[in-house]
Amino acid sequence: MAYRVTKACLKCGYCVSRCPEEAIIADEKEPFDELILQPVHIDPEKCNDCGTCVSTEYWCPASAIISA
């Protein structure tokens, strides 16, 4: 099973520090008004399909990480 980040992503970057395998990678930051957005992607080489990223209701504020 693989996981992916959908377009629903808020680009908050919260998931980057929460992944135990460091498989969620921060892309280049995007300035937006007074905010700094942090787009992310999941590195399939590092992801071991542990399911942590989708395991609890409040893991991702936008529920933007899904199994592919």
PQR file of N, CA, C, O and H, with PARSE charges and radii, in Angstrom:
ATOM      1  N   MET A   1       0.847  -1.171   0.000 -0.4000 1.5000
ATOM      2  CA  MET A   1       0.000   0.000   0.000 -0.0000 2.0000
ATOM      3  C   MET A   1       0.894   1.235   0.000  0.5500 1.7000
ATOM      4  O   MET A   1       1.972   1.232   0.595 -0.5500 1.4000
ATOM      5  N   ALA A   2       0.454   2.254  -0.648 -0.4000 1.5000
ATOM      6  CA  ALA A   2       1.200   3.510  -0.691 -0.0000 2.0000
ATOM      7  C   ALA A   2       0.283   4.637  -0.242  0.5500 1.7000
ATOM      8  O   ALA A   2      -0.941   4.514  -0.285 -0.5500 1.4000
ATOM      9  H   ALA A   2      -0.422   2.256  -1.131  0.4000 1.0000
ATOM     10  N   TYR A   3       0.879   5.716   0.183 -0.4000 1.5000
ATOM     11  CA  TYR A   3       0.128   6.887   0.621 -0.0000 2.0000
ATOM     12  C   TYR A   3       0.505   8.067  -0.251  0.5500 1.7000
ATOM     13  O   TYR A   3       1.596   8.126  -0.819 -0.5500 1.4000
ATOM     14  H   TYR A   3       1.874   5.816   0.219  0.4000 1.0000
ATOM     15  N   ARG A   4      -0.430   9.009  -0.344 -0.4000 1.5000
ATOM     16  CA  ARG A   4      -0.145  10.206  -1.127 -0.0000 2.0000
ATOM     17  C   ARG A   4      -0.831  11.406  -0.495  0.5500 1.7000
ATOM     18  O   ARG A   4      -1.774  11.265   0.284 -0.5500 1.4000
ATOM     19  H   ARG A   4      -1.316   8.962   0.117  0.4000 1.0000
ATOM     20  N   VAL A   5      -0.345  12.578  -0.843 -0.4000 1.5000
ATOM     21  CA  VAL A   5      -0.896  13.835  -0.355 -0.0000 2.0000
ATOM     22  C   VAL A   5      -1.822  14.368  -1.451  0.5500 1.7000
ATOM     23  O   VAL A   5      -1.409  14.509  -2.602 -0.5500 1.4000
ATOM     24  H   VAL A   5       0.420  12.692  -1.476  0.4000 1.0000
ATOM     25  N   THR A   6      -3.062  14.662  -1.093 -0.4000 1.5000
ATOM     26  CA  THR A   6      -4.036  15.142  -2.071 -0.0000 2.0000
ATOM     27  C   THR A   6      -4.017  16.668  -2.174  0.5500 1.7000
ATOM     28  O   THR A   6      -3.289  17.346  -1.449 -0.5500 1.4000
ATOM     29  H   THR A   6      -3.397  14.547  -0.158  0.4000 1.0000
ATOM     30  N   LYS A   7      -4.826  17.186  -3.084 -0.4000 1.5000
ATOM     31  CA  LYS A   7      -4.935  18.634  -3.274 -0.0000 2.0000
ATOM     32  C   LYS A   7      -5.585  19.322  -2.081  0.5500 1.7000
ATOM     33  O   LYS A   7      -5.547  20.548  -1.982 -0.5500 1.4000
ATOM     34  H   LYS A   7      -5.417  16.636  -3.673  0.4000 1.0000
ATOM     35  N   ALA A   8      -6.176  18.557  -1.180 -0.4000 1.5000
ATOM     36  CA  ALA A   8      -6.797  19.136   0.020 -0.0000 2.0000
ATOM     37  C   ALA A   8      -5.758  19.640   1.022  0.5500 1.7000
ATOM     38  O   ALA A   8      -6.111  20.299   2.000 -0.5500 1.4000
ATOM     39  H   ALA A   8      -6.207  17.561  -1.260  0.4000 1.0000
ATOM     40  N   CYS A   9      -4.502  19.341   0.788 -0.4000 1.5000
ATOM     41  CA  CYS A   9      -3.421  19.727   1.698 -0.0000 2.0000
ATOM     42  C   CYS A   9      -3.437  21.238   1.949  0.5500 1.7000
ATOM     43  O   CYS A   9      -3.494  22.038   1.016 -0.5500 1.4000
ATOM     44  H   CYS A   9      -4.216  18.806  -0.007  0.4000 1.0000
ATOM     45  N   LEU A  10      -3.385  21.605   3.236 -0.4000 1.5000
ATOM     46  CA  LEU A  10      -3.355  23.011   3.630 -0.0000 2.0000
ATOM     47  C   LEU A  10      -1.955  23.604   3.589  0.5500 1.7000
ATOM     48  O   LEU A  10      -1.783  24.810   3.765 -0.5500 1.4000
ATOM     49  H   LEU A  10      -3.339  20.955   3.994  0.4000 1.0000
ATOM     50  N   LYS A  11      -0.957  22.762   3.358 -0.4000 1.5000
ATOM     51  CA  LYS A  11       0.450  23.169   3.296 -0.0000 2.0000
ATOM     52  C   LYS A  11       0.927  23.748   4.627  0.5500 1.7000
ATOM     53  O   LYS A  11       1.707  24.699   4.673 -0.5500 1.4000
ATOM     54  H   LYS A  11      -1.097  21.782   3.215  0.4000 1.0000
ATOM     55  N   CYS A  12       0.431  23.140   5.709 -0.4000 1.5000
ATOM     56  CA  CYS A  12       0.808  23.622   7.040 -0.0000 2.0000
ATOM     57  C   CYS A  12       2.138  23.026   7.504  0.5500 1.7000
ATOM     58  O   CYS A  12       2.800  23.610   8.362 -0.5500 1.4000
ATOM     59  H   CYS A  12      -0.202  22.367   5.671  0.4000 1.0000
ATOM     60  N   GLY A  13       2.542  21.882   6.958 -0.4000 1.5000
ATOM     61  CA  GLY A  13       3.800  21.257   7.318 -0.0000 2.0000
ATOM     62  C   GLY A  13       3.755  20.436   8.591  0.5500 1.7000
ATOM     63  O   GLY A  13       4.775  19.885   9.007 -0.5500 1.4000
ATOM     64  H   GLY A  13       2.004  21.408   6.261  0.4000 1.0000
ATOM     65  N   TYR A  14       2.597  20.345   9.214 -0.4000 1.5000
ATOM     66  CA  TYR A  14       2.461  19.606  10.481 -0.0000 2.0000
ATOM     67  C   TYR A  14       2.904  18.155  10.350  0.5500 1.7000
ATOM     68  O   TYR A  14       3.518  17.615  11.271 -0.5500 1.4000
ATOM     69  H   TYR A  14       1.769  20.792   8.877  0.4000 1.0000
ATOM     70  N   CYS A  15       2.611  17.528   9.249 -0.4000 1.5000
ATOM     71  CA  CYS A  15       2.897  16.103   9.062 -0.0000 2.0000
ATOM     72  C   CYS A  15       4.388  15.801   8.965  0.5500 1.7000
ATOM     73  O   CYS A  15       4.806  14.684   9.269 -0.5500 1.4000
ATOM     74  H   CYS A  15       2.112  17.967   8.502  0.4000 1.0000
ATOM     75  N   VAL A  16       5.189  16.764   8.552 -0.4000 1.5000
ATOM     76  CA  VAL A  16       6.622  16.532   8.348 -0.0000 2.0000
ATOM     77  C   VAL A  16       7.292  16.053   9.635  0.5500 1.7000
ATOM     78  O   VAL A  16       8.078  15.106   9.611 -0.5500 1.4000
ATOM     79  H   VAL A  16       4.849  17.671   8.305  0.4000 1.0000
ATOM     80  N   SER A  17       6.988  16.692  10.734 -0.4000 1.5000
ATOM     81  CA  SER A  17       7.619  16.329  12.004 -0.0000 2.0000
ATOM     82  C   SER A  17       6.960  15.126  12.666  0.5500 1.7000
ATOM     83  O   SER A  17       7.501  14.588  13.632 -0.5500 1.4000
ATOM     84  H   SER A  17       6.350  17.461  10.753  0.4000 1.0000
ATOM     85  N   ARG A  18       5.816  14.696  12.174 -0.4000 1.5000
ATOM     86  CA  ARG A  18       5.074  13.611  12.798 -0.0000 2.0000
ATOM     87  C   ARG A  18       5.369  12.237  12.206  0.5500 1.7000
ATOM     88  O   ARG A  18       5.054  11.226  12.833 -0.5500 1.4000
ATOM     89  H   ARG A  18       5.376  15.133  11.389  0.4000 1.0000
ATOM     90  N   CYS A  19       5.951  12.173  11.043 -0.4000 1.5000
ATOM     91  CA  CYS A  19       6.225  10.893  10.388 -0.0000 2.0000
ATOM     92  C   CYS A  19       7.413  10.204  11.060  0.5500 1.7000
ATOM     93  O   CYS A  19       8.508  10.767  11.084 -0.5500 1.4000
ATOM     94  H   CYS A  19       6.207  12.994  10.534  0.4000 1.0000
ATOM     95  N   PRO A  20       7.221   8.987  11.612 -0.5600 1.5000
ATOM     96  CA  PRO A  20       8.322   8.322  12.311  0.2800 2.0000
ATOM     97  C   PRO A  20       9.462   7.885  11.387  0.5500 1.7000
ATOM     98  O   PRO A  20      10.584   7.678  11.848 -0.5500 1.4000
ATOM     99  N   GLU A  21       9.189   7.747  10.111 -0.4000 1.5000
ATOM    100  CA  GLU A  21      10.213   7.329   9.152 -0.0000 2.0000
ATOM    101  C   GLU A  21      10.822   8.495   8.374  0.5500 1.7000
ATOM    102  O   GLU A  21      11.680   8.295   7.515 -0.5500 1.4000
ATOM    103  H   GLU A  21       8.278   7.915   9.736  0.4000 1.0000
ATOM    104  N   GLU A  22      10.374   9.709   8.679 -0.4000 1.5000
ATOM    105  CA  GLU A  22      10.807  10.916   7.958 -0.0000 2.0000
ATOM    106  C   GLU A  22      10.581  10.780   6.457  0.5500 1.7000
ATOM    107  O   GLU A  22      11.394  11.227   5.648 -0.5500 1.4000
ATOM    108  H   GLU A  22       9.677   9.872   9.377  0.4000 1.0000
ATOM    109  N   ALA A  23       9.450  10.146   6.099 -0.4000 1.5000
ATOM    110  CA  ALA A  23       9.122   9.921   4.697 -0.0000 2.0000
ATOM    111  C   ALA A  23       8.311  11.062   4.100  0.5500 1.7000
ATOM    112  O   ALA A  23       8.184  11.153   2.879 -0.5500 1.4000
ATOM    113  H   ALA A  23       8.790   9.783   6.756  0.4000 1.0000
ATOM    114  N   ILE A  24       7.768  11.924   4.932 -0.4000 1.5000
ATOM    115  CA  ILE A  24       7.035  13.079   4.425 -0.0000 2.0000
ATOM    116  C   ILE A  24       8.031  14.217   4.336  0.5500 1.7000
ATOM    117  O   ILE A  24       8.568  14.684   5.341 -0.5500 1.4000
ATOM    118  H   ILE A  24       7.871  11.850   5.924  0.4000 1.0000
ATOM    119  N   ILE A  25       8.261  14.647   3.117 -0.4000 1.5000
ATOM    120  CA  ILE A  25       9.330  15.594   2.809 -0.0000 2.0000
ATOM    121  C   ILE A  25       8.742  16.973   2.506  0.5500 1.7000
ATOM    122  O   ILE A  25       7.771  17.093   1.760 -0.5500 1.4000
ATOM    123  H   ILE A  25       7.825  14.267   2.301  0.4000 1.0000
ATOM    124  N   ALA A  26       9.337  18.001   3.090 -0.4000 1.5000
ATOM    125  CA  ALA A  26       8.928  19.376   2.830 -0.0000 2.0000
ATOM    126  C   ALA A  26       9.539  19.848   1.518  0.5500 1.7000
ATOM    127  O   ALA A  26      10.739  19.702   1.287 -0.5500 1.4000
ATOM    128  H   ALA A  26      10.126  17.903   3.696  0.4000 1.0000
ATOM    129  N   ASP A  27       8.707  20.407   0.678 -0.4000 1.5000
ATOM    130  CA  ASP A  27       9.175  20.996  -0.568 -0.0000 2.0000
ATOM    131  C   ASP A  27       9.546  22.454  -0.313  0.5500 1.7000
ATOM    132  O   ASP A  27       9.516  22.912   0.830 -0.5500 1.4000
ATOM    133  H   ASP A  27       7.732  20.525   0.866  0.4000 1.0000
ATOM    134  N   GLU A  28       9.889  23.174  -1.354 -0.4000 1.5000
ATOM    135  CA  GLU A  28      10.257  24.577  -1.213 -0.0000 2.0000
ATOM    136  C   GLU A  28       9.087  25.385  -0.662  0.5500 1.7000
ATOM    137  O   GLU A  28       7.954  25.256  -1.125 -0.5500 1.4000
ATOM    138  H   GLU A  28       9.914  22.802  -2.282  0.4000 1.0000
ATOM    139  N   LYS A  29       9.375  26.211   0.324 -0.4000 1.5000
ATOM    140  CA  LYS A  29       8.336  27.027   0.950 -0.0000 2.0000
ATOM    141  C   LYS A  29       7.782  28.027  -0.043  0.5500 1.7000
ATOM    142  O   LYS A  29       8.494  28.532  -0.911 -0.5500 1.4000
ATOM    143  H   LYS A  29      10.295  26.316   0.701  0.4000 1.0000
ATOM    144  N   GLU A  30       6.476  28.306   0.105 -0.4000 1.5000
ATOM    145  CA  GLU A  30       5.791  29.242  -0.779 -0.0000 2.0000
ATOM    146  C   GLU A  30       5.224  30.397   0.038  0.5500 1.7000
ATOM    147  O   GLU A  30       4.343  30.178   0.870 -0.5500 1.4000
ATOM    148  H   GLU A  30       5.897  27.896   0.810  0.4000 1.0000
ATOM    149  N   PRO A  31       5.705  31.617  -0.177 -0.5600 1.5000
ATOM    150  CA  PRO A  31       5.110  32.750   0.531  0.2800 2.0000
ATOM    151  C   PRO A  31       3.705  33.026  -0.015  0.5500 1.7000
ATOM    152  O   PRO A  31       3.474  32.955  -1.222 -0.5500 1.4000
ATOM    153  N   PHE A  32       2.781  33.338   0.879 -0.4000 1.5000
ATOM    154  CA  PHE A  32       1.403  33.650   0.491 -0.0000 2.0000
ATOM    155  C   PHE A  32       0.889  34.691   1.469  0.5500 1.7000
ATOM    156  O   PHE A  32       0.673  34.391   2.643 -0.5500 1.4000
ATOM    157  H   PHE A  32       2.969  33.396   1.860  0.4000 1.0000
ATOM    158  N   ASP A  33       0.692  35.907   0.994 -0.4000 1.5000
ATOM    159  CA  ASP A  33       0.337  37.023   1.862 -0.0000 2.0000
ATOM    160  C   ASP A  33       1.345  37.076   3.010  0.5500 1.7000
ATOM    161  O   ASP A  33       2.544  37.216   2.770 -0.5500 1.4000
ATOM    162  H   ASP A  33       0.867  36.150   0.040  0.4000 1.0000
ATOM    163  N   GLU A  34       0.873  36.965   4.253 -0.4000 1.5000
ATOM    164  CA  GLU A  34       1.777  37.003   5.399 -0.0000 2.0000
ATOM    165  C   GLU A  34       2.102  35.605   5.920  0.5500 1.7000
ATOM    166  O   GLU A  34       2.710  35.464   6.981 -0.5500 1.4000
ATOM    167  H   GLU A  34      -0.102  36.852   4.448  0.4000 1.0000
ATOM    168  N   LEU A  35       1.706  34.591   5.193 -0.4000 1.5000
ATOM    169  CA  LEU A  35       1.948  33.208   5.589 -0.0000 2.0000
ATOM    170  C   LEU A  35       3.093  32.601   4.785  0.5500 1.7000
ATOM    171  O   LEU A  35       3.428  33.075   3.699 -0.5500 1.4000
ATOM    172  H   LEU A  35       1.212  34.706   4.332  0.4000 1.0000
ATOM    173  N   ILE A  36       3.678  31.559   5.332 -0.4000 1.5000
ATOM    174  CA  ILE A  36       4.648  30.760   4.588 -0.0000 2.0000
ATOM    175  C   ILE A  36       4.048  29.364   4.473  0.5500 1.7000
ATOM    176  O   ILE A  36       3.901  28.665   5.476 -0.5500 1.4000
ATOM    177  H   ILE A  36       3.406  31.174   6.214  0.4000 1.0000
ATOM    178  N   LEU A  37       3.710  28.965   3.280 -0.4000 1.5000
ATOM    179  CA  LEU A  37       3.109  27.652   3.049 -0.0000 2.0000
ATOM    180  C   LEU A  37       4.203  26.611   2.852  0.5500 1.7000
ATOM    181  O   LEU A  37       5.245  26.898   2.263 -0.5500 1.4000
ATOM    182  H   LEU A  37       3.830  29.533   2.465  0.4000 1.0000
ATOM    183  N   GLN A  38       3.958  25.403   3.347 -0.4000 1.5000
ATOM    184  CA  GLN A  38       4.950  24.334   3.288 -0.0000 2.0000
ATOM    185  C   GLN A  38       4.369  23.129   2.546  0.5500 1.7000
ATOM    186  O   GLN A  38       3.829  22.223   3.182 -0.5500 1.4000
ATOM    187  H   GLN A  38       3.111  25.171   3.826  0.4000 1.0000
ATOM    188  N   PRO A  39       4.468  23.099   1.204 -0.5600 1.5000
ATOM    189  CA  PRO A  39       3.997  21.932   0.459  0.2800 2.0000
ATOM    190  C   PRO A  39       4.835  20.703   0.823  0.5500 1.7000
ATOM    191  O   PRO A  39       6.013  20.826   1.159 -0.5500 1.4000
ATOM    192  N   VAL A  40       4.233  19.540   0.756 -0.4000 1.5000
ATOM    193  CA  VAL A  40       4.925  18.299   1.118 -0.0000 2.0000
ATOM    194  C   VAL A  40       4.636  17.204   0.096  0.5500 1.7000
ATOM    195  O   VAL A  40       3.692  17.291  -0.689 -0.5500 1.4000
ATOM    196  H   VAL A  40       3.276  19.440   0.483  0.4000 1.0000
ATOM    197  N   HIS A  41       5.471  16.179   0.129 -0.4000 1.5000
ATOM    198  CA  HIS A  41       5.220  14.964  -0.638 -0.0000 2.0000
ATOM    199  C   HIS A  41       5.743  13.781   0.178  0.5500 1.7000
ATOM    200  O   HIS A  41       6.527  13.957   1.111 -0.5500 1.4000
ATOM    201  H   HIS A  41       6.238  16.108   0.767  0.4000 1.0000
ATOM    202  N   ILE A  42       5.304  12.590  -0.181 -0.4000 1.5000
ATOM    203  CA  ILE A  42       5.734  11.389   0.522 -0.0000 2.0000
ATOM    204  C   ILE A  42       6.761  10.663  -0.334  0.5500 1.7000
ATOM    205  O   ILE A  42       6.501  10.334  -1.491 -0.5500 1.4000
ATOM    206  H   ILE A  42       4.667  12.448  -0.939  0.4000 1.0000
ATOM    207  N   ASP A  43       7.922  10.420   0.244 -0.4000 1.5000
ATOM    208  CA  ASP A  43       9.000   9.715  -0.441 -0.0000 2.0000
ATOM    209  C   ASP A  43       8.730   8.212  -0.354  0.5500 1.7000
ATOM    210  O   ASP A  43       8.810   7.643   0.734 -0.5500 1.4000
ATOM    211  H   ASP A  43       8.134  10.687   1.184  0.4000 1.0000
ATOM    212  N   PRO A  44       8.413   7.558  -1.472 -0.5600 1.5000
ATOM    213  CA  PRO A  44       8.091   6.127  -1.442  0.2800 2.0000
ATOM    214  C   PRO A  44       9.268   5.243  -1.038  0.5500 1.7000
ATOM    215  O   PRO A  44       9.072   4.108  -0.604 -0.5500 1.4000
ATOM    216  N   GLU A  45      10.487   5.758  -1.179 -0.4000 1.5000
ATOM    217  CA  GLU A  45      11.675   5.005  -0.775 -0.0000 2.0000
ATOM    218  C   GLU A  45      11.801   4.930   0.756  0.5500 1.7000
ATOM    219  O   GLU A  45      12.310   3.945   1.290 -0.5500 1.4000
ATOM    220  H   GLU A  45      10.647   6.680  -1.531  0.4000 1.0000
ATOM    221  N   LYS A  46      11.341   5.961   1.447 -0.4000 1.5000
ATOM    222  CA  LYS A  46      11.440   6.003   2.906 -0.0000 2.0000
ATOM    223  C   LYS A  46      10.190   5.464   3.594  0.5500 1.7000
ATOM    224  O   LYS A  46      10.267   4.962   4.716 -0.5500 1.4000
ATOM    225  H   LYS A  46      10.928   6.762   1.013  0.4000 1.0000
ATOM    226  N   CYS A  47       9.049   5.565   2.934 -0.4000 1.5000
ATOM    227  CA  CYS A  47       7.780   5.150   3.534 -0.0000 2.0000
ATOM    228  C   CYS A  47       7.745   3.634   3.689  0.5500 1.7000
ATOM    229  O   CYS A  47       7.984   2.899   2.730 -0.5500 1.4000
ATOM    230  H   CYS A  47       8.987   5.973   2.023  0.4000 1.0000
ATOM    231  N   ASN A  48       7.442   3.167   4.909 -0.4000 1.5000
ATOM    232  CA  ASN A  48       7.351   1.725   5.136 -0.0000 2.0000
ATOM    233  C   ASN A  48       5.899   1.274   5.319  0.5500 1.7000
ATOM    234  O   ASN A  48       5.644   0.177   5.817 -0.5500 1.4000
ATOM    235  H   ASN A  48       7.247   3.763   5.687  0.4000 1.0000
ATOM    236  N   ASP A  49       4.954   2.121   4.915 -0.4000 1.5000
ATOM    237  CA  ASP A  49       3.523   1.819   4.985 -0.0000 2.0000
ATOM    238  C   ASP A  49       3.048   1.527   6.403  0.5500 1.7000
ATOM    239  O   ASP A  49       2.189   0.668   6.604 -0.5500 1.4000
ATOM    240  H   ASP A  49       5.161   3.012   4.511  0.4000 1.0000
ATOM    241  N   CYS A  50       3.597   2.232   7.387 -0.4000 1.5000
ATOM    242  CA  CYS A  50       3.208   1.991   8.782 -0.0000 2.0000
ATOM    243  C   CYS A  50       1.795   2.483   9.075  0.5500 1.7000
ATOM    244  O   CYS A  50       1.155   2.000  10.009 -0.5500 1.4000
ATOM    245  H   CYS A  50       4.295   2.929   7.224  0.4000 1.0000
ATOM    246  N   GLY A  51       1.297   3.444   8.285 -0.4000 1.5000
ATOM    247  CA  GLY A  51      -0.058   3.945   8.469 -0.0000 2.0000
ATOM    248  C   GLY A  51      -0.198   5.032   9.517  0.5500 1.7000
ATOM    249  O   GLY A  51      -1.310   5.492   9.778 -0.5500 1.4000
ATOM    250  H   GLY A  51       1.816   3.836   7.527  0.4000 1.0000
ATOM    251  N   THR A  52       0.895   5.450  10.120 -0.4000 1.5000
ATOM    252  CA  THR A  52       0.829   6.494  11.140 -0.0000 2.0000
ATOM    253  C   THR A  52       0.192   7.763  10.590  0.5500 1.7000
ATOM    254  O   THR A  52      -0.571   8.426  11.293 -0.5500 1.4000
ATOM    255  H   THR A  52       1.798   5.075   9.909  0.4000 1.0000
ATOM    256  N   CYS A  53       0.490   8.101   9.371 -0.4000 1.5000
ATOM    257  CA  CYS A  53      -0.003   9.351   8.778 -0.0000 2.0000
ATOM    258  C   CYS A  53      -1.520   9.380   8.580  0.5500 1.7000
ATOM    259  O   CYS A  53      -2.095  10.450   8.380 -0.5500 1.4000
ATOM    260  H   CYS A  53       1.110   7.562   8.800  0.4000 1.0000
ATOM    261  N   VAL A  54      -2.160   8.236   8.633 -0.4000 1.5000
ATOM    262  CA  VAL A  54      -3.614   8.184   8.469 -0.0000 2.0000
ATOM    263  C   VAL A  54      -4.297   7.493   9.650  0.5500 1.7000
ATOM    264  O   VAL A  54      -5.466   7.122   9.553 -0.5500 1.4000
ATOM    265  H   VAL A  54      -1.693   7.367   8.796  0.4000 1.0000
ATOM    266  N   SER A  55      -3.584   7.318  10.757 -0.4000 1.5000
ATOM    267  CA  SER A  55      -4.079   6.479  11.844 -0.0000 2.0000
ATOM    268  C   SER A  55      -5.072   7.142  12.785  0.5500 1.7000
ATOM    269  O   SER A  55      -5.871   6.437  13.402 -0.5500 1.4000
ATOM    270  H   SER A  55      -2.634   7.619  10.836  0.4000 1.0000
ATOM    271  N   THR A  56      -5.061   8.453  12.925 -0.4000 1.5000
ATOM    272  CA  THR A  56      -5.985   9.102  13.845 -0.0000 2.0000
ATOM    273  C   THR A  56      -6.782  10.180  13.132  0.5500 1.7000
ATOM    274  O   THR A  56      -6.362  10.710  12.103 -0.5500 1.4000
ATOM    275  H   THR A  56      -4.412   9.025  12.424  0.4000 1.0000
ATOM    276  N   GLU A  57      -7.909  10.484  13.685 -0.4000 1.5000
ATOM    277  CA  GLU A  57      -8.812  11.463  13.067 -0.0000 2.0000
ATOM    278  C   GLU A  57      -8.167  12.836  12.914  0.5500 1.7000
ATOM    279  O   GLU A  57      -8.453  13.542  11.947 -0.5500 1.4000
ATOM    280  H   GLU A  57      -8.250  10.053  14.520  0.4000 1.0000
ATOM    281  N   TYR A  58      -7.313  13.224  13.838 -0.4000 1.5000
ATOM    282  CA  TYR A  58      -6.745  14.568  13.814 -0.0000 2.0000
ATOM    283  C   TYR A  58      -5.302  14.612  13.329  0.5500 1.7000
ATOM    284  O   TYR A  58      -4.612  15.609  13.540 -0.5500 1.4000
ATOM    285  H   TYR A  58      -7.080  12.650  14.624  0.4000 1.0000
ATOM    286  N   TRP A  59      -4.849  13.574  12.699 -0.4000 1.5000
ATOM    287  CA  TRP A  59      -3.467  13.565  12.207 -0.0000 2.0000
ATOM    288  C   TRP A  59      -3.220  14.741  11.259  0.5500 1.7000
ATOM    289  O   TRP A  59      -2.327  15.557  11.487 -0.5500 1.4000
ATOM    290  H   TRP A  59      -5.409  12.764  12.528  0.4000 1.0000
ATOM    291  N   CYS A  60      -4.001  14.817  10.222 -0.4000 1.5000
ATOM    292  CA  CYS A  60      -3.892  15.904   9.247 -0.0000 2.0000
ATOM    293  C   CYS A  60      -5.134  16.771   9.370  0.5500 1.7000
ATOM    294  O   CYS A  60      -6.245  16.251   9.263 -0.5500 1.4000
ATOM    295  H   CYS A  60      -4.727  14.154  10.036  0.4000 1.0000
ATOM    296  N   PRO A  61      -4.993  18.049   9.588 -0.5600 1.5000
ATOM    297  CA  PRO A  61      -6.173  18.908   9.752  0.2800 2.0000
ATOM    298  C   PRO A  61      -7.110  18.870   8.553  0.5500 1.7000
ATOM    299  O   PRO A  61      -8.308  19.111   8.702 -0.5500 1.4000
ATOM    300  N   ALA A  62      -6.591  18.576   7.377 -0.4000 1.5000
ATOM    301  CA  ALA A  62      -7.413  18.544   6.167 -0.0000 2.0000
ATOM    302  C   ALA A  62      -7.708  17.126   5.693  0.5500 1.7000
ATOM    303  O   ALA A  62      -8.372  16.948   4.672 -0.5500 1.4000
ATOM    304  H   ALA A  62      -5.618  18.381   7.256  0.4000 1.0000
ATOM    305  N   SER A  63      -7.229  16.118   6.413 -0.4000 1.5000
ATOM    306  CA  SER A  63      -7.355  14.714   5.980 -0.0000 2.0000
ATOM    307  C   SER A  63      -6.842  14.557   4.553  0.5500 1.7000
ATOM    308  O   SER A  63      -7.464  13.890   3.725 -0.5500 1.4000
ATOM    309  H   SER A  63      -6.690  16.263   7.242  0.4000 1.0000
ATOM    310  N   ALA A  64      -5.708  15.176   4.280 -0.4000 1.5000
ATOM    311  CA  ALA A  64      -5.170  15.233   2.918 -0.0000 2.0000
ATOM    312  C   ALA A  64      -4.249  14.075   2.574  0.5500 1.7000
ATOM    313  O   ALA A  64      -3.835  13.950   1.421 -0.5500 1.4000
ATOM    314  H   ALA A  64      -5.203  15.717   4.952  0.4000 1.0000
ATOM    315  N   ILE A  65      -3.917  13.227   3.536 -0.4000 1.5000
ATOM    316  CA  ILE A  65      -3.080  12.058   3.252 -0.0000 2.0000
ATOM    317  C   ILE A  65      -3.992  10.847   3.174  0.5500 1.7000
ATOM    318  O   ILE A  65      -4.744  10.551   4.102 -0.5500 1.4000
ATOM    319  H   ILE A  65      -4.253  13.329   4.472  0.4000 1.0000
ATOM    320  N   ILE A  66      -3.909  10.150   2.040 -0.4000 1.5000
ATOM    321  CA  ILE A  66      -4.771   8.996   1.823 -0.0000 2.0000
ATOM    322  C   ILE A  66      -3.962   7.831   1.297  0.5500 1.7000
ATOM    323  O   ILE A  66      -2.848   8.008   0.805 -0.5500 1.4000
ATOM    324  H   ILE A  66      -3.298  10.391   1.286  0.4000 1.0000
ATOM    325  N   SER A  67      -4.520   6.647   1.402 -0.4000 1.5000
ATOM    326  CA  SER A  67      -3.855   5.487   0.785 -0.0000 2.0000
ATOM    327  C   SER A  67      -4.179   5.508  -0.695  0.5500 1.7000
ATOM    328  O   SER A  67      -5.317   5.746  -1.098 -0.5500 1.4000
ATOM    329  H   SER A  67      -5.425   6.503   1.802  0.4000 1.0000
ATOM    330  N   ALA A  68      -3.175   5.258  -1.479 -0.4000 1.5000
ATOM    331  CA  ALA A  68      -3.331   5.335  -2.939 -0.0000 2.0000
ATOM    332  C   ALA A  68      -3.804   4.032  -3.522  0.5500 1.7000
ATOM    333  O   ALA A  68      -3.985   3.927  -4.735 -0.5500 1.4000
ATOM    334  H   ALA A  68      -2.251   5.065  -1.152  0.4000 1.0000
TER
END
